Amino acid sequence: MRKLFTFICLIATLNAISQTEAEDKKAILTVLKMQEDAWNQNNLEDFMQGYWKSDSLKFYGSNGLTQGWQKTLDNYKKGYPSKEYTGNLSFTIDAITKIEKDSYYLMGQFHLVRDAGNANGVFLIIFRKIEGEWKIIADLSC
C-alpha cells in the first residue's frame, strides 16, 4: 500500500510540473505575440516591453554585443526608422526548453516582410521570470 501511495504522489508531482511548464510556455509565447503585434504597428517601444528593462540586458546581433535596454531600443530605432523598414514580423518557434526554475531558452526563426527588402534569420532568446513577468534577458539574433 505504501508503494502505491508513493507512486500516486510521484505521478501527481510530475503532472503538476508538466502543467506548470505548459503554463510557462504559454505565457512566454504570449510575450512573443505581443512583440509581433507591436512591431507590426511600428511601435518599437511596445516591442521592447518584452525585454528586461535593465542595463544588464544583452543583445548579440550582426553589429556585435549591445548591453542595456535603452541601447538596444536605440539600435532598433536606428536600424528600423520607419514602417518601410519594420514591415511585418512573424516568428517561428522551433524549441522552448526549460533551463531551470523560471528560465527558458527559445530557438526560432524571424521572418520580416517589408518594402525595404525582406529579411529572415534565426534567434536564441533566454527568458526569465522577473517580478512575476516573463522577460527576455538575452537575445542572439542573426
C-alpha positions as CSV (number, residue, x, y, z in Angstrom):
1,M,0.0,0.0,0.0
2,R,2.8,2.4,0.8
3,K,4.4,1.8,-2.6
4,L,1.1,2.6,-4.3
5,F,0.8,5.8,-2.3
6,T,4.4,6.8,-3.2
7,F,3.6,6.1,-6.9
8,I,0.5,8.2,-6.8
9,C,2.3,11.1,-5.2
10,L,5.1,10.8,-7.8
11,I,2.5,10.9,-10.7
12,A,0.7,13.9,-9.1
13,T,4.0,15.8,-8.7
14,L,5.1,15.0,-12.3
15,N,1.6,16.1,-13.6
16,A,1.9,19.4,-11.6
17,I,5.4,20.1,-13.0
18,S,4.1,19.4,-16.5
19,Q,1.2,21.7,-16.1
20,T,3.5,24.5,-14.7
21,E,5.8,24.2,-17.7
22,A,2.9,24.3,-20.1
23,E,1.6,27.5,-18.4
24,D,5.1,29.0,-18.5
25,K,5.5,28.2,-22.2
26,K,2.0,29.7,-23.0
27,A,2.9,32.9,-21.1
28,I,6.3,33.2,-23.0
29,L,4.5,32.7,-26.3
30,T,2.1,35.5,-25.3
31,V,5.0,37.8,-24.9
32,L,6.3,37.0,-28.3
33,K,2.8,37.6,-29.8
34,M,2.7,41.0,-28.1
35,Q,6.1,41.8,-29.7
36,E,4.9,40.7,-33.1
37,D,1.9,42.9,-32.8
38,A,3.8,45.9,-31.6
39,W,6.5,45.6,-34.3
40,N,3.8,45.3,-37.0
41,Q,2.4,48.6,-35.8
42,N,5.8,50.2,-36.0
43,N,5.8,50.6,-32.2
44,L,9.3,49.8,-31.1
45,E,8.8,51.0,-27.5
46,D,6.0,48.5,-27.0
47,F,8.0,45.8,-28.8
48,M,10.8,46.4,-26.2
49,Q,8.4,45.7,-23.3
50,G,9.2,42.0,-23.9
51,Y,12.8,42.7,-22.9
52,W,14.2,43.1,-19.3
53,K,14.4,46.9,-18.7
54,S,17.9,46.7,-17.3
55,D,21.5,47.7,-18.1
56,S,22.2,44.0,-17.8
57,L,20.1,43.1,-20.9
58,K,22.3,41.5,-23.6
59,F,21.6,41.6,-27.3
60,Y,24.0,40.0,-29.7
61,G,23.4,40.7,-33.4
62,S,25.2,41.4,-36.6
63,N,26.8,44.5,-35.1
64,G,28.2,42.6,-32.0
65,L,27.1,42.8,-28.4
66,T,24.8,45.5,-27.1
67,Q,24.3,45.8,-23.4
68,G,21.3,47.5,-21.8
69,W,17.7,48.0,-22.6
70,Q,17.9,51.7,-23.8
71,K,20.9,51.0,-26.0
72,T,19.0,48.1,-27.6
73,L,16.0,50.3,-28.2
74,D,18.2,53.0,-29.7
75,N,19.7,50.4,-32.1
76,Y,16.3,49.2,-33.1
77,K,15.2,52.8,-33.8
78,K,18.4,53.5,-35.8
79,G,18.1,50.3,-37.9
80,Y,14.3,50.4,-38.4
81,P,13.5,54.1,-38.7
82,S,10.1,53.8,-40.4
83,K,7.3,51.3,-41.3
84,E,9.1,50.7,-44.6
85,Y,11.9,49.1,-42.5
86,T,9.8,47.4,-39.8
87,G,7.3,45.9,-42.2
88,N,5.5,42.7,-41.0
89,L,7.3,40.4,-38.5
90,S,6.4,36.8,-37.7
91,F,8.2,34.3,-35.5
92,T,8.5,30.5,-36.0
93,I,9.4,28.8,-32.7
94,D,11.4,25.7,-33.1
95,A,12.1,24.8,-29.4
96,I,11.2,26.1,-25.9
97,T,13.4,24.4,-23.3
98,K,13.4,24.9,-19.6
99,I,16.9,25.8,-18.2
100,E,16.0,25.9,-14.5
101,K,13.2,27.3,-12.4
102,D,11.9,30.5,-14.0
103,S,14.3,30.3,-17.0
104,Y,13.8,29.0,-20.5
105,Y,15.6,29.3,-23.8
106,L,13.8,29.6,-27.2
107,M,15.2,28.8,-30.6
108,G,13.4,30.0,-33.6
109,Q,13.3,32.0,-36.8
110,F,12.1,35.5,-37.6
111,H,10.5,36.5,-40.9
112,L,10.3,40.1,-41.9
113,V,8.3,41.1,-45.0
114,R,8.9,44.8,-45.8
115,D,9.2,47.4,-48.5
116,A,12.9,47.9,-47.7
117,G,13.6,44.2,-48.6
118,N,12.6,41.1,-46.8
119,A,14.8,39.7,-44.1
120,N,14.9,36.3,-42.4
121,G,17.1,34.9,-39.7
122,V,17.4,32.8,-36.6
123,F,17.5,33.6,-32.9
124,L,18.2,32.1,-29.5
125,I,16.4,34.0,-26.7
126,I,16.7,33.5,-22.9
127,F,13.6,34.3,-20.9
128,R,13.5,34.7,-17.2
129,K,10.5,35.3,-14.9
130,I,11.3,38.6,-13.1
131,E,8.8,40.0,-10.6
132,G,6.1,37.8,-12.0
133,E,6.6,38.7,-15.7
134,W,8.5,36.8,-18.4
135,K,11.2,39.0,-19.9
136,I,13.9,38.4,-22.4
137,I,17.3,38.8,-20.6
138,A,19.5,37.8,-23.6
139,D,18.9,37.7,-27.3
140,L,21.2,36.3,-30.0
141,S,19.7,37.1,-33.4
142,C,21.3,36.8,-36.8
